[in-house]
Amino acid sequence: MTKTMKALQLTGYGKLSAKLKFQDCLVPVYGEHDVLIKVKAAGINPIDYKMVKGYTRILRKIQFPATIGYDVAGVVQAVGAKVSRFKAGDEVFASVDYLRQGTIAEYAVALEGTLALKPSNLSFIEAASIPLVGLTSYQAFQLGQLKAGQKVLIHAGSGGVGTFAIQYAKALGAIVYTTTSTKNVEWVKHLGADRVFDYTAETYLDHLSEIDFVYDTVGKHYTSEAFQVLKQGGAVINLPGPFIDRQSQIELGLSPLLRPVFALLGMQIKPLIKKKKALYRFLLMDTNGNDLEQIARFIEAGKIKAVIDSVYKFEEAILALEKLKNGHAKGKIVITME
Ligand SMILES: NC(=O)c1ccc[n+]([C@@H]2O[C@H](COP(=O)([O-])OP(=O)(O)OC[C@H]3O[C@@H](n4cnc5c(N)ncnc54)[C@H](OP(=O)(O)O)[C@@H]3O)[C@@H](O)[C@H]2O)c1
């Protein structure tokens, strides 16, 4: 096998166009619990451009150059000595863990425990669009204990997370409310949302109350507003921050030195949480292959479909990230390596 490969690498923090480079580098070394994957497609997520900007420094320090990308679908090329669930030739998908990040490349390495077999009814491009947004929503709905018949408000229903979350919430039997802009309203209804609010023309605050679960995928004003529509004892699961609750700070192993920062960021939210006796949690997706297998079952049962905004060639990956950074993708953007 060739020892070198092409990869999109981060060479330092800064602008995408300045700090991302297409480079030849060594095929990554795989350990005894790792799987080496020949990448067919890599899905991209906001964390990829946020990482270039340096916003994720608080969670993980990067040694440059570093190949970027978390989501992958491809074919197993080789497995480590202690890998038992996968073999060469298996078609797999995953969101690789933070230490093995680097999927916008010809080869990627994933810990065995993060992988699942690719759903048989999805192409590699479709499969690469699922892992990070799917795992995030699967774990968020477990954390907030979303149940059939409950009312869930999912912000940004047209985005990568939102398009998956709407379908998954409907599959669980929930009543789904969502927000998006004018151009996407009808399209998002077709994903299954019961009521779509055009955030450029109306405010959902005038229409909603007694919501069981707010899936806060945008942050900003939506985080404090969640408590205006939430029922007593409801759940708010936040993805973009900036307020990270104490429990999540501990689970993420954040330095206690950061506590005063989060105390300040939570000043507005904490009294609202208390008043509503709500569950508020910042969630950082866990790259879990078992959860991904459960998601694959929903997909194979036809309950969740991949929603693709656009597909870019490897050489166009920086353009793809620029497009995602504009914040108006309809579903997922995927890089094809074929
Ligand atoms: N903590 C975690 O583990 C985790 C995991 C996944 C994602 N995230 C974070 O969650 C956020 C969403 O991720 P994503 O992949 O869904 O992003 P995305 O695909 O880039 O979201 C784009 C969508 O957001 C919609 N949008 C923009 N402004 C909006 C507003 N004010 N109200 C309603 N919708 C709005 C856009 O619709 P229009 O074009 O109609 O405006 C667009 O369809 C990101 O900040 C990401 O970093 C965190």
The ligand as a Gaussian input file, in Angstrom:
#p B3LYP/6-31G(d) Opt

LIG

0 1
 N      -21.921000      20.368000      20.787000
 C      -21.941000      19.463000      19.803000
 O      -21.587000      18.286000      19.981000
 C      -22.430000      19.897000      18.442000
 C      -22.745000      18.928000      17.481000
 C      -23.262000      19.353000      16.265000
 C      -23.421000      20.710000      16.004000
 N      -23.078000      21.611000      16.957000
 C      -23.287000      23.050000      16.725000
 O      -24.664000      23.239000      16.450000
 C      -24.816000      24.317000      15.526000
 C      -25.682000      23.861000      14.334000
 O      -24.976000      22.890000      13.587000
 P      -25.457000      22.512000      12.124000
 O      -24.563000      21.442000      11.628000
 O      -26.906000      22.289000      12.094000
 O      -25.136000      23.887000      11.355000
 P      -25.544000      24.311000       9.872000
 O      -25.884000      23.124000       9.059000
 O      -24.477000      25.206000       9.381000
 O      -26.877000      25.187000      10.098000
 C      -27.299000      25.957000       9.021000
 C      -28.767000      26.241000       9.153000
 O      -29.021000      27.147000      10.213000
 C      -30.179000      27.899000       9.868000
 N      -30.203000      29.147000      10.624000
 C      -29.279000      30.136000      10.613000
 N      -29.671000      31.128000      11.444000
 C      -30.864000      30.754000      11.972000
 C      -31.779000      31.350000      12.873000
 N      -31.530000      32.536000      13.446000
 N      -32.907000      30.688000      13.189000
 C      -33.187000      29.479000      12.638000
 N      -32.356000      28.859000      11.763000
 C      -31.208000      29.495000      11.443000
 C      -30.015000      28.134000       8.390000
 O      -31.300000      28.336000       7.810000
 P      -31.557000      29.635000       6.882000
 O      -30.661000      29.497000       5.693000
 O      -33.003000      29.493000       6.576000
 O      -31.216000      30.830000       7.723000
 C      -29.311000      26.869000       7.885000
 O      -30.204000      25.970000       7.240000
 C      -23.405000      24.759000      15.138000
 O      -23.049000      25.857000      15.960000
 C      -22.559000      23.561000      15.498000
 O      -21.209000      23.889000      15.793000
 C      -22.571000      21.245000      18.159000

